[in-house]
Amino acid sequence: MKKIILLLSLLIIGACSNKNEIPKPTKPIDKEVMENILYDLALLQALKSYSLGKLTENSINSKTYIYQKYKIDSLQFVQNNKYFASDIETYKLMFENVSNRLQKEKNQMDTILSKELKIKIKKSHDSLAKINKKSKIIVRG
């Protein structure tokens, strides 16, 4: 009985380890370039979600934009995406890199916007101070 269980266990383990490997694409895309594509797709998706009309107003089709920018076609993208996705650890690492890059960009933008806001608030306070100063002069005079 133990031998049968051991044999069945080995067969199951063997069957699971024989994964159907995805063949390398006919036109492979470098891993770093694929990460850049995924990054650009994330930005375009965010823009589409944030401001739906902006892409349409500027006649930008996200897929066409990506294909032209990276000089690839839809089949090449699908094959490469499928190939990278077949190695879950690599694909996960790629998405983590994209996520980290997006977070870094967000932090930089937050810093810039914070500085601009501080400048606007200071200008606003200065303007109010001038108005208060003038109104005191008018009231006394």
Salt bridges, closest charged atoms under 4 A:
ASP40 OD2 - LYS69 NZ 2.75
GLU57 OE1 - LYS54 NZ 3.95
ASP73 OD2 - LYS27 NZ 3.96
ASP110 OD2 - LYS106 NZ 2.72
ASP126 OD2 - LYS122 NZ 3.38
